[in-house]
C-alpha cells in the first residue's frame, strides 16, 4: 500500500502537524489547496489546539454533515414545507462547500460564491441559510470561530413592494377554484401565511375564534370571531368532502401539499391574466395586503403575529404613509 513520504525531521509530531517559523501548523488539503492552520508557538499549546479541532470535527466533520444535522434538529420541527424549502436552498451550497470542514470556510469563500452565483436573490437566500447552519454549528461546538457569513454586507435588494388592490383580489378570487378562493379569504381576513392555512383543521375552530400556532415562530395565536370570519369558515365547511379534518383540502379531504397548492395558484394566476390582471402577485402578498389595509401598524402586527411592529411597518405595510403638509408662515406678514 502506498504511504506518504517519511519525515526527515520532527518525527515526534502528529500526522499533518509541522513546525515552521517558530510555530506549529496543521496542514491539510481543502478544496484542492494546501491550507496551513496555526496551532500555537509552544508544543503543549499546539497539541491542546489540535485536540480541540479534532473534538469539533467529531461533532460535524464536514459542512455536509453539519447541514444535515442542522436540518434534522432545527428545520424539520418547522414543518414539511420548511424542510422541503431547506433541501432546495442547500442544494448548491452543498455542492460548493459540502466537503469542507466548518472551520475552513472563510468569508472570501462565501463572497466568491455570491459573485459566481450572479448576485441573485436566490444566492442571497442560500447564503442566509448557510449562515443559519453555521450559527447552529457554533452552538453545538462544530464551529469555534466567527460565522464567515457575517459582515459581508451583500448589496441590498430592498423589501418587496407589490400591493394587491381590492379589484385585483376580487378578480383573482373570481377565477380561483373554491378551496383556493377560501384560502385567499383566510389570508386576507386573518393575515395568515400559506403554511399556516394548509395546517388548519377543525380542532383549530373554537368558541373564541380560530386558534393556531404560527409555523415560523411557534407562537400561539387567536383570531377572534367577527360576523365576516364566521361566514368565511361556514363556507369552507360546506365544501366537500364533509368528513375531513383539514379546512383547506383537496377532493380526497387531505391537506394540499405546498407544491400542489403552488401549482394550482400558478394556474389561477394564468387565468386571471387572461381576464385582465395586469401583473402577477404571490399568495404571500395577500398577507401584506392584510397588514397594509389595517388601521394602524400595531393592529397589523397583532394580526400577523409580529412582536415588533417595526417589522410589520418595514416589510408588510405597502401603502404610502399619509401626512398633512405643514402650514408655512406668510413671508409678507399678512
C-alpha positions as CSV (number, residue, x, y, z in Angstrom):
1,X,0.0,0.0,0.0
2,X,1.3,3.4,-0.9
3,X,2.2,5.7,2.0
4,X,3.3,9.3,2.3
5,X,6.9,10.3,2.4
6,X,8.6,9.8,5.8
7,X,9.6,12.9,7.8
8,X,13.2,14.0,7.6
9,X,12.8,15.7,11.0
10,X,10.3,16.4,13.8
11,X,9.2,12.8,13.7
12,X,7.6,13.2,17.1
13,X,4.9,15.4,15.7
14,X,1.4,14.1,15.0
15,X,0.4,13.4,11.4
16,X,-0.3,16.6,9.4
17,X,1.4,18.8,12.0
18,X,4.6,20.7,11.0
19,X,6.9,23.3,12.7
20,X,7.6,26.4,10.6
21,X,8.9,29.9,11.5
22,X,8.8,29.2,15.3
23,X,5.2,27.9,15.4
24,X,3.2,24.6,14.8
25,X,0.7,24.2,12.0
26,X,-1.9,21.7,10.9
27,X,-1.5,21.2,7.2
28,X,-4.4,19.9,5.1
29,X,-5.7,19.9,1.5
30,X,-9.1,21.6,1.3
31,X,-10.8,22.4,-1.9
32,X,-7.7,21.4,-3.8
33,X,-5.5,23.8,-1.9
34,X,-2.9,23.3,0.8
35,X,-4.2,25.1,4.0
36,X,-1.8,25.9,6.9
37,X,-3.7,26.4,10.2
38,X,-1.7,27.8,13.1
39,X,-1.9,25.7,16.3
40,X,0.4,27.7,18.5
41,X,4.0,28.6,19.3
42,X,4.6,26.1,22.1
43,X,4.3,22.3,21.7
44,X,1.9,21.8,24.6
45,X,-0.5,24.5,23.4
46,X,-0.3,23.2,19.8
47,X,-1.4,19.8,21.0
48,X,-4.2,21.2,23.0
49,X,-5.5,23.2,20.0
50,X,-5.1,20.1,17.8
51,X,-7.3,18.2,20.3
52,X,-9.9,20.9,20.3
53,X,-10.1,20.8,16.5
54,X,-10.4,17.1,16.5
55,X,-13.2,17.3,19.1
56,X,-15.1,19.8,17.0
57,X,-14.7,17.8,13.8
58,X,-16.1,14.7,15.6
59,X,-19.3,16.7,16.0
60,X,-19.5,17.8,12.4
61,X,-16.6,16.8,10.3
62,X,-17.8,18.4,7.1
63,X,-20.2,21.1,6.1
64,X,-22.4,18.4,4.6
65,X,-22.6,16.7,8.0
66,X,-23.3,20.0,9.8
67,X,-26.1,21.0,7.4
68,X,-27.7,17.5,7.7
69,X,-27.7,17.8,11.5
70,X,-29.0,21.4,11.3
71,X,-31.9,20.3,9.1
72,X,-32.7,17.3,11.4
73,X,-32.5,19.3,14.6
74,X,-33.8,22.7,13.6
75,X,-35.6,22.7,10.3
76,X,-37.8,19.6,10.5
77,X,-39.7,20.9,13.5
78,X,-40.9,23.9,11.5
79,X,-42.9,21.6,9.2
80,X,-42.8,19.8,5.9
81,X,-42.9,23.0,3.8
82,X,-39.9,24.4,5.6
83,X,-38.0,21.1,5.3
84,X,-38.6,20.9,1.6
85,X,-37.6,24.5,1.1
86,X,-34.4,24.0,3.1
87,X,-33.5,21.0,0.9
88,X,-33.8,23.1,-2.2
89,X,-31.9,26.1,-0.8
90,X,-29.0,24.0,0.4
91,X,-28.5,22.1,-2.8
92,X,-26.0,24.5,-4.4
93,X,-24.1,25.4,-1.1
94,X,-23.6,21.7,-0.5
95,X,-22.1,21.3,-3.9
96,X,-19.7,24.2,-3.3
97,X,-18.8,23.7,0.4
98,X,-20.1,20.2,1.4
99,X,-16.6,18.6,1.6
100,X,-15.0,21.4,3.6
101,X,-14.8,21.4,7.4
102,X,-16.8,24.2,9.0
103,X,-13.7,25.8,10.4
104,X,-12.1,26.0,7.0
105,X,-14.9,28.1,5.5
106,X,-13.8,31.7,5.3
107,X,-15.6,34.9,4.3
108,X,-13.8,35.1,1.0
109,X,-15.2,31.7,0.1
110,X,-18.8,32.9,0.7
111,X,-18.2,36.2,-1.1
112,X,-16.8,34.4,-4.2
113,X,-19.8,32.1,-4.1
114,X,-22.1,35.1,-4.1
115,X,-20.3,36.6,-7.1
116,X,-20.2,33.4,-9.0
117,X,-23.9,32.8,-8.5
118,X,-24.6,36.1,-10.2
119,X,-25.5,38.1,-7.0
120,X,-29.1,36.8,-7.4
121,X,-31.9,36.8,-4.9
122,X,-31.6,33.0,-4.7
123,X,-27.9,33.3,-3.9
124,X,-28.9,35.6,-1.0
125,X,-31.3,33.0,0.3
126,X,-28.7,30.3,0.0
127,X,-26.1,32.4,2.0
128,X,-28.7,33.2,4.6
129,X,-29.5,29.5,5.0
130,X,-25.8,28.7,5.2
131,X,-25.3,31.4,7.9
132,X,-28.1,29.9,10.0
133,X,-26.5,26.4,9.7
134,X,-23.1,27.9,10.8
135,X,-24.7,29.7,13.7
136,X,-26.2,26.3,14.8
137,X,-22.7,24.9,14.4
138,X,-21.3,27.4,16.9
139,X,-24.0,26.3,19.4
140,X,-23.1,22.6,19.2
141,X,-19.3,23.2,19.0
142,X,-18.8,22.3,15.4
143,X,-17.5,25.9,14.6
144,X,-15.4,27.7,17.2
145,X,-14.5,30.8,15.1
146,X,-16.8,33.6,13.9
147,X,-19.5,32.9,11.4
148,X,-17.9,33.6,8.0
149,X,-21.2,34.8,6.5
150,X,-21.3,37.7,9.0
151,X,-20.1,41.2,7.9
152,X,-20.1,40.6,4.2
153,X,-22.5,43.4,3.5
154,X,-24.1,41.9,0.4
155,X,-25.8,44.6,-1.7
156,X,-29.3,45.1,-0.5
157,X,-32.4,44.2,-2.6
158,X,-35.0,46.2,-0.6
159,X,-38.3,44.9,0.7
160,X,-41.0,43.7,-1.6
161,X,-43.4,46.5,-2.6
162,X,-46.2,44.7,-4.5
163,X,-49.6,45.8,-3.2
164,X,-52.7,43.9,-4.3
165,X,-55.6,46.2,-4.9
166,X,-59.2,45.3,-4.0
167,X,-60.0,45.0,-7.7
168,X,-57.1,42.6,-8.3
169,X,-58.1,40.5,-5.2
170,X,-61.7,40.1,-6.4
171,X,-60.7,39.3,-10.0
172,X,-58.3,36.5,-9.0
173,X,-60.7,35.1,-6.4
174,X,-63.5,35.0,-9.1
175,X,-61.4,32.7,-11.3
176,X,-59.9,30.6,-8.5
177,X,-61.1,27.1,-7.6
178,X,-63.3,27.2,-4.4
179,X,-60.7,26.0,-2.0
180,X,-58.1,28.5,-3.3
181,X,-60.7,31.3,-3.0
182,X,-61.4,30.3,0.6
183,X,-57.6,30.3,1.3
184,X,-57.4,33.8,-0.1
185,X,-60.2,34.9,2.2
186,X,-58.4,33.5,5.2
187,X,-55.1,35.1,4.2
188,X,-56.7,38.5,3.9
189,X,-59.0,38.4,6.9
190,X,-56.6,36.7,9.3
191,X,-53.2,37.7,7.9
192,X,-52.2,34.0,7.6
193,X,-49.4,32.7,5.5
194,X,-49.8,29.7,3.2
195,X,-48.2,27.1,5.5
196,X,-50.5,28.1,8.4
197,X,-53.6,28.0,6.3
198,X,-52.7,24.5,5.0
199,X,-52.2,23.2,8.6
200,X,-55.6,24.4,9.8
201,X,-58.0,21.7,11.0
202,X,-61.5,21.6,12.6
203,X,-59.8,21.4,16.0
204,X,-58.5,25.0,15.4
205,X,-62.1,26.3,15.4
206,X,-63.0,27.2,18.9
207,X,-65.8,29.2,20.6
208,X,-63.4,32.2,21.0
209,X,-62.1,32.2,17.4
210,X,-59.6,30.4,15.2
211,X,-56.6,29.3,17.4
212,X,-53.4,28.1,15.8
213,X,-49.6,28.1,16.1
214,X,-47.5,30.1,13.7
215,X,-45.3,27.7,11.8
216,X,-42.3,30.1,11.6
217,X,-42.2,31.4,15.2
218,X,-44.1,28.6,17.0
219,X,-46.2,31.3,18.7
220,X,-49.7,30.5,19.7
221,X,-52.3,32.9,18.4
222,X,-56.1,33.5,18.2
223,X,-58.0,35.4,15.6
224,X,-61.3,36.4,17.3
225,X,-64.7,35.9,15.6
226,X,-66.4,38.6,13.5
227,X,-69.5,38.0,11.5
228,X,-67.5,38.0,8.3
229,X,-64.9,35.5,9.6
230,X,-67.8,33.2,10.8
231,X,-69.3,33.3,7.3
232,X,-65.9,32.5,5.7
233,X,-65.5,29.4,7.9
234,X,-69.1,28.3,7.4
235,X,-68.5,28.5,3.6
236,X,-65.3,26.4,3.9
237,X,-67.1,23.7,6.0
238,X,-69.8,23.5,3.4
239,X,-67.3,22.2,0.8
240,X,-67.0,18.5,0.1
241,X,-65.9,16.1,1.4
242,X,-67.8,16.8,4.7
243,X,-65.9,14.2,6.7
244,X,-62.4,15.7,6.9
245,X,-60.1,17.3,9.4
246,X,-58.3,19.8,7.1
247,X,-60.1,23.1,6.4
248,X,-58.4,23.7,3.1
249,X,-58.1,20.4,1.3
250,X,-58.2,18.5,-2.0
251,X,-61.1,16.4,-3.2
252,X,-59.9,13.5,-1.1
253,X,-60.2,15.5,2.1
254,X,-56.4,15.7,2.6
255,X,-54.5,19.0,3.1
256,X,-52.7,20.3,0.0
257,X,-49.0,19.8,-0.2
258,X,-47.1,23.1,-0.7
259,X,-46.1,22.1,-4.2
260,X,-49.7,21.1,-5.1
261,X,-51.2,24.3,-3.7
262,X,-48.5,26.3,-5.5
263,X,-49.2,24.7,-8.8
264,X,-53.0,25.5,-8.5
265,X,-52.1,29.1,-7.6
266,X,-50.0,29.5,-10.7
267,X,-52.9,28.1,-12.8
268,X,-55.2,30.6,-11.1
269,X,-52.7,33.5,-11.9
270,X,-52.6,32.4,-15.6
271,X,-56.4,32.5,-15.8
272,X,-56.5,35.9,-14.1
273,X,-54.0,37.3,-16.6
274,X,-56.3,36.3,-19.4
275,X,-59.2,38.0,-17.7
276,X,-57.4,41.3,-17.3
277,X,-55.0,41.1,-14.4
278,X,-52.1,43.4,-15.2
279,X,-49.4,41.8,-13.1
280,X,-48.9,38.6,-11.2
281,X,-48.7,38.6,-7.4
282,X,-47.6,36.0,-4.8
283,X,-50.1,34.3,-2.5
284,X,-47.9,35.7,0.3
285,X,-48.7,39.3,-0.9
286,X,-52.2,38.8,0.5
287,X,-50.7,38.7,4.0
288,X,-49.1,42.0,3.2
289,X,-52.4,43.4,1.9
290,X,-54.0,42.3,5.2
291,X,-51.3,44.4,7.0
292,X,-51.5,47.3,4.6
293,X,-55.3,47.7,4.8
294,X,-55.2,47.7,8.7
295,X,-55.9,50.9,10.6
296,X,-52.6,51.0,12.3
297,X,-49.1,49.4,12.5
298,X,-50.0,47.8,15.8
299,X,-53.3,46.3,14.6
300,X,-51.4,44.8,11.6
301,X,-48.6,43.5,13.8
302,X,-51.1,41.8,16.2
303,X,-52.9,40.1,13.3
304,X,-49.7,38.9,11.6
305,X,-48.3,37.7,14.9
306,X,-45.3,40.0,15.0
307,X,-43.9,41.1,18.3
308,X,-42.2,44.1,16.7
309,X,-44.5,46.5,14.8
310,X,-41.4,48.0,13.2
311,X,-41.0,44.8,11.2
312,X,-44.6,45.0,10.1
313,X,-44.2,48.6,9.0
314,X,-40.9,47.9,7.1
315,X,-41.9,44.7,5.2
316,X,-45.7,44.3,5.2
317,X,-47.3,47.8,5.2
318,X,-47.1,48.6,1.5
319,X,-49.3,51.6,1.2
320,X,-47.7,55.1,1.4
321,X,-47.7,56.7,4.8
322,X,-50.1,59.6,4.8
323,X,-49.2,63.0,6.2
324,X,-50.5,66.6,6.0
325,X,-48.3,69.4,4.8
326,X,-47.1,71.9,7.3
327,X,-48.6,75.4,7.0
328,X,-45.9,77.9,6.1
329,X,-46.0,81.3,7.7
330,X,-46.7,84.0,5.2
331,X,-43.4,85.8,4.4
332,X,-45.3,89.1,3.8
333,X,-46.7,89.1,7.3
334,X,-50.3,89.0,6.1
